[in-house]
Amino acid sequence: MNIGIFSDTYSPQVNGVVSSILTLEKKLREQGHNVYVFTISHPQAEHDSPYVYRMASVPFIFLKDHRVGIMYSNKAVHKIKRLKLDLILSQTEFSMGIFARMMAKRLEIPIIHTYHTVYEDYMHYVSKGIELSPRIARKYSKSFCNHVDGVVAPTKKTEKLLKSYGVQKPIRIIPTGIDFTPFKPEHYIPSEVAHLKEVFHIPLEDPIILFVGRVAKEKSIDVLIKAMPMVLEKIPNAKLVIVGDGPSRLELEELAKNLDVRDSVIFTGMQPWNTIGRMYQLGDVFVSASVTETQGLTFAEAMAAALPVVAMEDESIAGFVRDGYNGRLFHNVEELAAALYEVLSDSSYRKQLSENAIHSIRPLSAETFGLNAEAFYEEILQVYHGTHNKLPTKKAFSLPFKKNKKKTPS
C-alpha cells in the first residue's frame, strides 16, 4: 500500500505521539508499504528523510512550544495526488488532521484516525474558568472521529471514552508498540551513567526517582514534588530527576523551593530523543502522578529500562502496572511517599519488581504493533471498497517527489 501519515507533531519534537508515529512508520515500511509523512514546518527540523514533506506553520498562541500548520496548500495537494495513496492515517484532530480529511475525500480513499490525546484534560491551555470547555472538546472529538472511516484507540480507557462521546465509527484498540532496544540497561556501561550523574551534579550513591515527560499541569508533577519532603525524612540523599521541559517548569521550581526540597529536585530540561534511553538509566524507580495518559508510553519505556513503576492508579494503566508485581499504585501524596520509600529501601524487592517489569512489556513490541495496525487498515480498506476478498496490491516503490533541500515551507 501507499500510505500517507498526517500529523501536527513529528521529529525533532519529543513526545509520546512522535514516538508512536516513528515506530508505526518504521514497521509499515518493514512490512513492504510505502509511507509518506505530511507534517508541519519546525525551526529545528534537519535531515528529514525524502519521504517527509513539511507544510508552513506558525507558533500556537496558547502553547509557545507547539505550532499550527496552514491547513491547505495547492502545492501539497498536487504532490499528494502524485503519490496515488491507498490510505491516509491521521494523527491529529487539528490542522494536518483537517487537511487529511479533505484529501481523503478528494482522493476518494479511506482515512483512519488515531486518537492520541484526551483534549478535555488540556482545555486549560486555551480557556480559563469556562465550564463548557471540556464539553466543547468532547463534541469536537466526536465530530472528527465520526467523519473518518476507522479509529485507533491505544487503550480500553480511550475506546470507552470515545464511545461515551458518541463515536459511531469502528474503533480498534491497538497499543502503541515500542522498540525496546534503546532502553535496555545492557546497552550502556556504568561509566556512561556515572557521567550523566556528574553532568547533573548527582552523587553516585544517591537513589534517583525518575520522571520523563512534558513538564505541564496535566502531568501532575506537583504531586511528585509534594511527596519529596516525606521521602527525604527517611532517605535524605534521594533525588527526584525530572527529564523534559514545558510551561509549568518555573512554577514547579518555585514549589520545590517553597517546600525546601529544591536541592533534591533536578530539572534536566529537554533531552534529544536519541539520548532518552540513556536518561532512563539514571533511575532507580520511575514515577508518575498523571491520569491524563491515553496509554502512558513512558511507563513501558521505564519497564524496558528495568525500572519499577510507581504510578497514580488510573484506568489507562489497568492491568499493565500491577501493584506489588512490577510496581506500586498510589492514590495520594502520602501513599506515593510510602511506596517510594518501600521500593528504594529494599533492594531485593526492587530487583523483583524490575524483573517482572521486563516481562510485562513483551506484548508491546513494535512488531506486534505493526502487524495489528496493518490488519486493521486492511479491514477498513475492505469495507470501504465494498469487498471482503480483494485487497489493494502493494505498488512498486518509487520516490514521487524530490527532497526540498532548503525545506522552504509551502
N, C-alpha and C positions, 0 to 999 in steps of 0.2 A: 504493500500500500504506500501511497504518497500521503504523508500526514503533516498537517500544519499545527504547531503549538502556538497559541496566542496568550501572552502574559504581560502584565504590568510590572512584574518583578523578575529579574534574571541576574545572573552573574554580571558584575562583581558584587552585587548585593549578597549579604549573608543572612539567610533565614530559612525556616522550615519549608516554605513554598519553593524557594530556589533549589534547595536540596532535593525536593520531590521531583521538580521538573528535570533537573540534571540527571537524576537516576532514571527517570522514565525515558528521557531522550536517548540515553546510552543503551538501555535494554532494548528499546524498539529498533534501534539501528542494528544491534547484535542479532535480532530476530529477522533481519533482512528488509526492514522497512526504510523508506527514505523519509527523513524527518527534517522539517524546516521550522525554525523558531522566529516568530514575529513578536518583537518586544519594543520597548521604548528606549530612546537615547539616554545615555548616562555619562556624566562628565569623566568618570573614572574607567569607562569601558575601554579595554585594549585587547588586542589579539583575539577578537571574535573568530570563530570558525566561519568558513564561507557560507554556511547554511543558516547563519543568524542575520536577520535583517532588522535594523532599528529605525523606528519612526520618531519624528520630532516629539519632544516632551518639554514640560515646564515644571518647576517645583510645585508641590502641592501646598497650598497656602496654610493648611492646618497642621501638616506634618512636614517639616523642613527637610527631613532626610528621605522623603518619598517624592516621586514625580508622577505626573499625569500626562499621558500621551495624547497627541492630536488624534481624534477619533476617525479621521478619514484622510486618505491620500490617494489621488489618482495614480500616481507612480506605483504605490504599493499594490493597488488593485490590479494593474497591468502585470506586475511581477507575479502576483499570486495566481492569476489566470494561467500564466505560462507553466506553473508548477503542476497543473492538472491534478489537484488534490482529490483524494478519495474521502478524506475525513478531516474535520477540524476539531482540535482539542482546546477548549477554553479553560484558562486557569485563573480567571478574574471576572468579576461582575461589572467592572468599570470600563475604562477607555478601550483597552485592547479586547476585552470581552464583548463589548458592544460592537466593535468592528468585526470581531469573529462571527457574531450572529449575522451581521449584514452580509459578510462574504459567503457564509453557508447558504443563505437564502438566494444570493445572486448566482452562486455556482450550482445550486440545487444538490447539495451534498449534506450528509448528517453532521451535526455538531454535538459533542459530548462535553459536559462541563464538570470540572472537579471543584467541589465546594470546600475550600481550604479554611475559610475564616468565618467565625460566628460574629457577624457585624454588630449585632445588638449589644455585644460586650465592648465595642470600640466606639460607640457613638459619642462618648465624652470628648473625643477629639474635635468633633465638628459642631457640637452644641452643648451648652451647659445649662442644667436645670430645666430642660424641656422634657416633660414626661412622655410625650408622644414619640420621641426619638427612637427608642427600641422598636416601637410598633412600625415606624417607617422602615427601619432596617429589615424587619420581618416581611413586610409587604413587598419590598423591593427584591429580596431574596426569592420569595415565592414567584414573583412575576418573571424574574430572569430564568429561574430553573424550569418554569413551565413553558418557556419558549425555546428550549433545546430538546434534543432527541433522547438524551440519557444523562444521568447524573452519577458521578462517582463520589461516594462518601467514605472518608478514611476510617470511620469508626461507627459502631452501632449507635452511639450517642448522637452523632451527626445525622445519621439516617432518621432516627426518631425525631430529632428537631425539625428536619426538613418536612417530614410528614405532618408534624404539628402545624407548620406554616401553611399547609395545603398544597404542597408539591405533588403533582399527579404523575409526572413522568417516571419512567423506570429508574430506580436507584440501586446501585450495586456497591456493597461495602468492599473496598479494596484498600487495605492498609498500605501506606507508602513503604516501599522497601528501602533497605539501607545496604550500601557497600560497607561491610564491617571492617575491611582491611585497614583504613586509616586510623581506626580506633583501638586496634588490638595492642595490648601492652608489650607483647613480644617484639613488636616492630620498633621499639625505642630502647635505647641504652640508658642506664642510670645517669650518666653524665649529662644527657640532654635534659632530663627532668631537673637535675641539680642546677643546670644553667638557667632554666626558666625561673626557678625559685630565687636565684641570685638576681635575675633581671627585675623581679618584683619585690626584692628585699624581704624574702621569706626565709627564716632559718630552716635548715634541712630537717630538723626534728619536729617542726610544728605540724600538727594534723590539720588537714585542709578540707573544709566544707565547700563544695564547688557548685556554682550556678552558671549555666551557659544560656544566653538568650538575649532578647531585646530588653533593654532597661526601660520599662514603661509601666504605667499604672496597672494595666490588666495582668501583669505577671506577678503582682502581689509580693514584690521583693521586700517591701517594708516589713512583712511578716517575718521574713528570714532575719532581718536586722534586729527586730524587736526580740527575737529569741536569743540573740548573742549574749546579752548580759547574764542570762541564766546559764548558758553554756560555759561562759568564761569563769563563772563561780567554781565550776568543777574541773574545767580544762583551761587553765589560764593562758596557755600558748596556742589555743585553737585560732584558726583564721577562716574567715568567710571570703572566698575569692569569687568575684562577680565578673564573668567574661562576657563582654558585649557593651553596647552603648545605646543611648536613647534619650528621650525627652525628660525622663524622671531622674537622671543621674545626679544633678545638683541637689535636688530635693532629698534624695536618699543619702547623699553625702552629709547633708545637714542633719538628717535624722540620726545617722551614726554618730555624729559629733555631739548631738544633744544627749544621746544615751551613753556617752563616754566610752564608745567602742570603736571610734574612728580608726585607731591604730590596728585594730583587728579585722577591719573590713577593707578589702583591697579591690579597687576597680581597675581592671586591666585595659578598659576601652575596647573598641572594635578590633577584632583579630582577623587576618586573612583566612579565607575558607581553607586554603591548603595547609594551614597550621592548626586548625581546630582539633584534629585528632591528637596532636601533641599536647594541647592545652588540657584535654581531659586527663592526661597522665598526672597532672598536678594533684588531682583529688584523691581523698580517702573515702569520701562519700559524696553523692550528688543529691542536691536538694531543690525542691520547687514547691511553691505555695499556689501556683496558678491553677485556676479552674476554668480558664477560657480556651484551653487547647482543644483542637479538633482531633489530634492524635497524640501529640507530645513526642516528637521525634527525638528531642534531646534526651528523653528518658531511655530510649532504645540505644542511642549513641553512648550514653553513660554505661549502660549494661554491657555493650560491646567492649568498652574500656575496662570491664570487670569492676565497676563501681556499684555498690549497693545504692538503691534509690530511696530517699525519704521524701514522700510526696503528700500533698493535701489530697484526701480521699475525694475522688470525683469519678463520674460515670465514664469519662473519656479514657481512663486507665483501668477500668474494672476488668479484672481477670489478667491484667498484664503486670502491674505492680501488685504483688501479693504480700500482704502483711506477714512478716516473720519468715518468708521464704526467700525473696530476692530483694527485700527492702522493708520499709516501715511506712505505715499510713498514719496521718495525724489530722486533727480537726481544729486545733487552736494552737496558740503560741506555746503554751505550757507543754502540750503533748509533743510539739516539734522539738523543743529543747530537751525533753526527756529521751526522745527517740535518737537524737543526735548523740547525746551522751552515751546511751546504750551501745550504739554502733561503734563509736570512736574509742570507747574504753575497753572493749572486749575484742581483741584481735582475732581470736578463733571464731567468734560469732560473725565478725565482719568478713572473714575469709569464706565462711559457709555461704553467707548471703551473696558474695561476689561470684562464687562458683555457680550458684543457682541462677544468678543474673545472666551469665553467659549462655546457659542452657535455654533461658526464656526467650531469647531473641531469634532463635532458629527459624520460626515461621515468618519472620520479617525480612528474609533475604531479598536482595534486589532481583534475583532470578524469579522467585515466586511472584513478586510484584509485577514484573514484566509480563509473565505468562497470564496472570489473572486479568491484567489490563487488556492485553491483546484479545483474550477470549470475549470480554465484554464488548469491545469495539466491534468484533466480528458479528456478535449477536445483534447489535444496533444496526449495523450495515445490512444484515439480512432483513430485518424488519423494515428498514427504510426503503429498501429496493423491492419489498413485497415478495421475497422468496426465501426459502429456508434451505435451498440446495445449490445455490450459486453464489460464490464469494468473489469479490474483485480480485483479479490476478495481480501479483506483485510485478511492478513495472521495472524495467531495467534502469539502473541508476544512471543519472546524468545530472550535471550541475546546470540548472536553468538560468542562473544569472551570475555575473562576475562580482567578486567582492569589491565593495567600495572602500578602497584603502584609506581614504581620508575620513570615512564614516560621516559624511555630510548628511545630517538629518533631512528627511524629505517630508 
